[in-house]
Amino acid sequence: MHRIVLIIFLAGAVIFGAWAAFEKTESTSDKEVNQAESGALINRLEKLNGSGILFGHQDDLAYGIGWKYQSGGKLDSDVKRLTGSFPAILGWDLGGIGTDKNLDGVLFQNMKDLIIRGDALGAINTLSWHPFLPNDATSSWDTKTKIVKELLPEGKYHQAFNDKLDEVAHFFSALKNKEGKPIAVIFRPWHEMNGSWFWWGAKHCSPEEFKGLFIYTVDYLRNIKGLNNLVIAYSPDRMFDDKASYLTWYPGDAYVDILGVDNYHDFTENGDGPEAVVNRLKLVVDIASAKGKIAAFTETGSDKLLDSSWYTQKLGKALYANDLTKKLAYVLVWRNRDKEHFYVPFEGHPAQQDFVEFTNRKDVLLLNDIKK
């Protein structure tokens, strides 16, 4: 009797072990597929970089001057209306995740559909995140409370932060192509941390607290939620003049794939000027090259384009100033909300021809260029 029980027990153990091994194999396989997706995107960015700099526009497919995307409808684009091509880089934002629409009024369901449709066309999607505070505030610009340390393990809002990351992970996990494979995207959390306008900014947490926040975010999404198809970007604002100041908030090479910079101010009359734009871009490219990372101009633009030659005389001259700046993988300008807040000209605007001239450069890559 004891022998029979022992045989049954051993048989069950073998079956259980085989099942556990199968589940582990499946999990490992899924992880490798996801890593292959992110690796393919990184390789694609590096390969395209030899041909020129990709041009991107925030919310490009969602709305523009005088139009708005309707679910399932025809794709439109202010860039395409002027150039005949969609941009190569499509920018989005996850601020407001957990509600029906983001902070710019884009329905998350539409955003998901447009990311999938854009990917099918061959475009590359990048997502920033203006998260709301987990203590019921509704703005990334609410800086009254120093809360970053409370989001980390053992902090007061740690579980609330995990819940928010779960919502982010749920959105990313739904991004799959028609074959059911995960779509690799660039994820750019906690940007402009060296400024103080966001609650995760320089005056509201220490560099070590910020690094902990960044590392925890990436670890949670990649290792807990299994979203290894995310290409991670680090993007301080323009306020750095050397390697040390640029890397003050850097979480480490294991957590970053793209090194970027956001810079609007230096293009304005009150900024440090075009030379400063070039010097900061050179520095980013130099640091990225030394680390074996991709460099990008992650946010820029001129609101309302009051300078009608801004694209050729300001942005173009900065991007193609020298051999270092030419190594930038992409540049992203901000959104076209309406005629009082836009970064790409519309038909009839004085900057229209200048924009077309800029995008006609062989080393400025739109979607049609990278599809070729």
N, C-alpha and C positions, 0 to 999 in steps of 0.2 A: 504493500500500500504506500509506504513512504517512498519507495523507488518510483512508483507511478506519479506521485505528487511532484517528486523532484524532476522527473522527465517533463511533465507538463509545465512546471515553473521555468525550466531551462529553455524549453521551446518558446514559451511566451517572452522570455528575455531576449532570445534571438530575434523574434519577430519585432518586438518593441525597438531593439537596437537598429534593426534594418530600417524601420519606419523613421526613427529619429535621424538616421544617416541620410535617408531620402529627403526628409524635410530640410536638413542642413544643406544638402546638395542643391535643392531648389532655391533656397534662400541665397546661397552663394552665387548661383547662376544668375538670379535676378539682379544681385548687386553688381556682378560683372557686366551685365547688359547696361545698367544705368551708368557705370563708370565709362563704358565704351561710348555712350552717348555724349557725356560731357567731354571726354577726350577727343571725340570727333569734332565737336564744336571748337575746342581750343586749336586743334590742328587746322581746321578750316580758317579760323581767324588768322593764324600764322601764315598759311599759304596765300590767302587773299592779300595779306599785308605786302607781299612782294609786288602787287599790281597797283596799289594806291590806298587811300584812306576811305573807309566806308562812311557814308553820310546817313545820319539818323534824325528822326523827328518824334517828339513825344506825342502820344495819343493820335498818331497820324491817321489811322484807319477809323477812329471812333467818332471824330467830328472835325469840322473846319469852319471856314468863313461862309456862313449861310447854308450849312448842311449838317446832318447828323445821321450816323449809321442806324439803320433799322434792322432788328434781328433777322438774320437770314437773307438780307438784301444784298444788292450789288455793292462791291467795295469801291470806296471813293477815297480821295487823298488830295490835300492841297498841293503837296509836292508833285504828284502825278498830273494834276491839272496844268501845271506850268512846264513840266519837263517830259511828260509822256511815260514816266516811270515812278513806281513806288520807291520810297527810300529803302536802302539795304538794311538799316537798323530800325526796328520799331520799339519805341519806348513806352512803358506802362508804369503804373504805380499801385501799390497794394494798400495805401492808406485807407482805412475804413473797412478792412477785411473783417468779415463776420456780419456785415450788413449787406443790403442789396446792391449798393453802389459805392464807388470809391470817393475820395475827397474832391475829385474833379467832376463828379456826377456821371462817371462811366459805370454802367451796370456790370457787375462782376461776371454775369453770365455772358454778356456781349464781349467782355475782355477776353474771357476764356476762348470763345468762338473765334475772335479775331487773331489771337495768338496762334491758334491751330491753323486758321486759314492763311495767315502770314507765313507760317513755317512751311506750309504746303507749297506756297509760291516760291520759297527759297530765301525768304528774309530771315534775319536773326533778331530774336526778341530779347530785350533787356528790361528788368523790372527793378525799380527803386521801391522804397518803403518809407512812407511818412506815418509811422504808427502813432495811434492815440495812446495816451497814458492809460495803464490798466487800473487807475483809481478813479475812473468815470469821467476824466477830462476828455474833451473831444478835439484836441488839436496837438500837433507836434510842436507847436510854438508856445505851448503853455509851460513856462519855465519857473513857475512859483515854487515847485517842489523838487528837491533833489531826490530822485527816485531810482537812479540806475542801480545802486547797491542793493535796493530792496527787490530788484528783479532776479538777482543771482541766488543760488541755492542758500536756503535758510533765511532769505529775505521775506519781508512782509507780503510782497506781491509775486513771489516766485511761482506759485501755482497759477495765478492769473496770467502770468507771462507764458507759462507752458501752454495754457489754454489758447492763448493768442497764436503761439507758434503752431499749435495743432491746426488752427484755421488756415494759416499760411501753407502748411504742409498739405492740407486737403486740397487747396487750390492747385498747387504745383502737381500733385499726384493725378489730377484730372486732365493734365496737358498731355495728350497722347495723339499720335498721328493715325492715319487710317489703317495702318497695320497693327495698331494697338501698342506701339512702342513709345516710351516716354520721350517727350520733346525736351531737348537740352536748351536751357535759357541762361542768360547772365542775370545773376541776382546781386543787387547792390544795396545792402542794408547799411544803416547807420552812417549815411554820407554827411559830409561837411561838418564832421565832429570837432574840427579845430576852430569853428565859429561858436557862437553862443546863442544863436537864435532857436536852436532845437533843444529839447529837454535832455538829450544825450550829449550836448555840446560841452565845450572846454570849461565853462564856468560852473557847470552843474554836475560834473563828476571828475574823478582823477583819471589820468591815462591808464592806470592799472585797472580801475573799475570798468572803463570803456573796453579795454582789451578783453576783460572777462566777459562782458556782454557780447562782444563780437564772437569770441571763441565759443561761448555757450550756444549762441544762435546757430552757428555753422555745425557744431557737434550734434545738436539736437536734431536739426533737419537731416543731416547726412547719416548719422549713426543710430539715432533713435527711430526716426521716421523712414530711413532708407532712401532718402532723396539724393542719391549720389550723382544725379544728372544736372546738378546746379554748378555753374561756373561762377565763382565768387569774385566780386570786384570791391576794391578799397578805394575810396575817393574823398580825400580831404578837400577843403576849399583852398583858395589861392594863397592863404596866409602862411607861406613857408619860403625860405630862401636858401636852404641847404638840406643836405641829406638827413641830418639829425632832426630838424624840425618837421620834415615831411614824415619821418618814421616814428615820431613821438607817440602816435596812437596805433601804430601798426601791430596787428595781432600775431604776426608770424607767417612764414612762408607756407606752412601746412594749411593755412586757412584762407589763402588769397591766391587767385589765379590771374587777376587783372589789376594793375596799378593805374589809377586814374587821377584826374583833378577836375574840380568844378570851378569855372572862372567866368563870371560875367563882368565883375566890377572893373577889372583892369582894362576893359575895352571902353569904359566910360570916361568922361572928363575928370571925374574924381578918383579914378584908379591910378595905378602905377604906370600905365601906358603899354603900347604894343611890345616894346622891348621886354617888359616884365612878363608878358604873356609867353613870349618865345622862351625866355630863360627858364620859366617854371615848367613849360612843356619839355624842354631839353633835360631838365633835372629828373622829371618823372621817367622819361624814356631811358635815361642813363641808369637809374636805379633799377628799373624793370629789367633791362638788358643784363645787368650784373646778377640778378636773381633768376634769370631764365623765365621771366614772366612777360605777359602782354601789357603794352602801354596803351592808354586811351584818353581822349578828351571827353570825359564822361558827361559833362553838362556845360553848355555855354549858350550864347545868343545875345541879341539886341532887341529889346522889347519895342515893338511898333516900327522898328527899322527906320528911325528918323534920319539916319545916315543911309542914303539910297545906294551907296557903294560899299556897304559894310561887308558883304560877302567876299568880294574880290579884293578889296583894299585892306580889310582888317582880318577877317577869319582866314582867307586864302593865304595872305602873306605870313600869318602866324604858323599855319599848318605846314607850309612848304618853305619855311625860312632856311632850313639847312638839312643836312643828311640825318640828323637825329630826329627832328620834328617829323620828317617824312616817314619815320618808323611807327608813328601812331597807328593803331589798328582802326580806330573809328572816332568820329565826333558826333555828338548828339546835341541838337538844339531843342529848345523847349516848345511848348504847345501853342496851338492857334485856338484860343478860346473864342475870341470875337475880334472886331475891328479896334477894340481898345486894349487888347492884350494878345499879341501874336508875334511869332519869331520867323515864320516863313511868309514871304509876300503872297498876296492874292492877285488875281488878274486885274490889271489896271493900276496897281500900286507902283509908285516911282521906283521901287527896288526890284521890280519884276525882271527886267532885262539883266540886271547885275546878277541876280540869283541864277538865272538860266546860264549866263556866261560862266559862273562859278561851277555849276554842276556839269557843264559841258567839258570841263577839263578831263583829260584822260586819266588823271590820277585821283579824281573824285569819283567814287564808286556808288552808283545807285543800284537798285535791284536788277534792272535789265543788264547792267554791266557784270554783276557777279553770276547771273544765270548763264551768261555766255561762257 
